[in-house]
Amino acid sequence: MSFKVKYSRMARYYETLEKPLDSFLCPLRERAVSFVEGKTLEVGVGVGKTLRYYPRGVELCAVDAVPETLEIAREKARKLDLNACFEVADVEELPFPEGTFDTVLSSFVFCTVPNPEKGMREILRVLKPGGRAVFLEHTKSDSPLLNYLFLLPLKLPLKVLLDDDPLRETHRLVSKYFEIEREEHYYRGIVRLIIARKPGGKTFKAPGNRNNGRAVVV
């Protein structure tokens, strides 16, 4: 059973199931959105948990491979009075011309993408030269002990339920295609916020905040 079928079946219950994690993950979603600028694409928007953090003036297009979750996100945007377009689309095959967007945001997406290399190449393709890519992702931890005792036991049930792989090294994949501007580690690297850019344009300056430097460990 594909991840699309699994997520379509649980779309209406997804926020309830994830609610215990909101106090940990929603502040990171808000931080990820703070790096967005210009014409923006959010891939794998899901039920729209990031939407409340976008400023109203942003030019946003959001895509997801699961129509049922996208409909929930669209309704949220309407209630938030957020000017955004929504399309059913897979990150592995984005329906946009090359060099369309200033920013692409991915929030907890690449742990379930069947072909992450293909998805990364598509993000690279639709970004303008020098465009910013923002990845907030579950990844393999910096701690071998956490990987062995916590993430490895979770791998099988998460695969069965959501096609989720908690041991992916998405941060390494990002560095293969993009120039890394900033990488922040949370919960010993179980979650990472990666700010990167497509080669060929200006270097972006991260927004002013309390976390100065290359990486933050929480």
FENDA-V663795 format. One record per residue. N is the residue number from 0. RES is the residue in one small letter. BURIAL is 1 if it has 16 or more other ideal C-beta (glycine too) atoms within 10 Angstrom, else 0. Layout:
n = [N/N]
res = [RES/RES]
burial = [BURIAL/BURIAL]
This chain:
n = [0/1/2/3/4/5/6/7/8/9/10/11/12/13/14/15/16/17/18/19/20/21/22/23/24/25/26/27/28/29/30/31/32/33/34/35/36/37/38/39/40/41/42/43/44/45/46/47/48/49/50/51/52/53/54/55/56/57/58/59/60/61/62/63/64/65/66/67/68/69/70/71/72/73/74/75/76/77/78/79/80/81/82/83/84/85/86/87/88/89/90/91/92/93/94/95/96/97/98/99/100/101/102/103/104/105/106/107/108/109/110/111/112/113/114/115/116/117/118/119/120/121/122/123/124/125/126/127/128/129/130/131/132/133/134/135/136/137/138/139/140/141/142/143/144/145/146/147/148/149/150/151/152/153/154/155/156/157/158/159/160/161/162/163/164/165/166/167/168/169/170/171/172/173/174/175/176/177/178/179/180/181/182/183/184/185/186/187/188/189/190/191/192/193/194/195/196/197/198/199/200/201/202/203/204/205/206/207/208/209/210/211/212/213/214/215/216/217]
res = [m/s/f/k/v/k/y/s/r/m/a/r/y/y/e/t/l/e/k/p/l/d/s/f/l/c/p/l/r/e/r/a/v/s/f/v/e/g/k/t/l/e/v/g/v/g/v/g/k/t/l/r/y/y/p/r/g/v/e/l/c/a/v/d/a/v/p/e/t/l/e/i/a/r/e/k/a/r/k/l/d/l/n/a/c/f/e/v/a/d/v/e/e/l/p/f/p/e/g/t/f/d/t/v/l/s/s/f/v/f/c/t/v/p/n/p/e/k/g/m/r/e/i/l/r/v/l/k/p/g/g/r/a/v/f/l/e/h/t/k/s/d/s/p/l/l/n/y/l/f/l/l/p/l/k/l/p/l/k/v/l/l/d/d/d/p/l/r/e/t/h/r/l/v/s/k/y/f/e/i/e/r/e/e/h/y/y/r/g/i/v/r/l/i/i/a/r/k/p/g/g/k/t/f/k/a/p/g/n/r/n/n/g/r/a/v/v/v]
burial = [0/0/1/1/0/1/1/0/0/1/1/0/0/1/0/0/0/0/0/0/0/0/0/0/1/0/0/1/1/0/1/1/1/1/1/1/0/0/0/1/1/1/1/1/1/1/1/1/1/1/1/0/1/1/0/0/0/1/0/1/1/1/1/1/1/1/0/1/1/1/1/1/1/1/0/1/1/0/0/0/0/1/0/1/0/1/0/0/1/1/1/1/0/1/0/1/0/0/0/1/1/1/1/1/1/1/1/1/1/1/1/1/1/0/0/1/0/0/1/1/0/1/1/1/0/1/1/1/0/0/1/1/1/1/1/1/1/1/1/1/1/0/0/0/0/1/1/0/0/0/1/0/0/0/0/0/0/1/0/0/0/1/1/1/1/1/0/1/0/1/1/0/1/1/0/0/0/1/0/0/1/1/1/1/1/1/1/0/1/1/1/1/1/1/1/1/1/1/0/0/0/0/0/1/0/0/0/0/0/0/0/0/0/0/0/1/0/0]
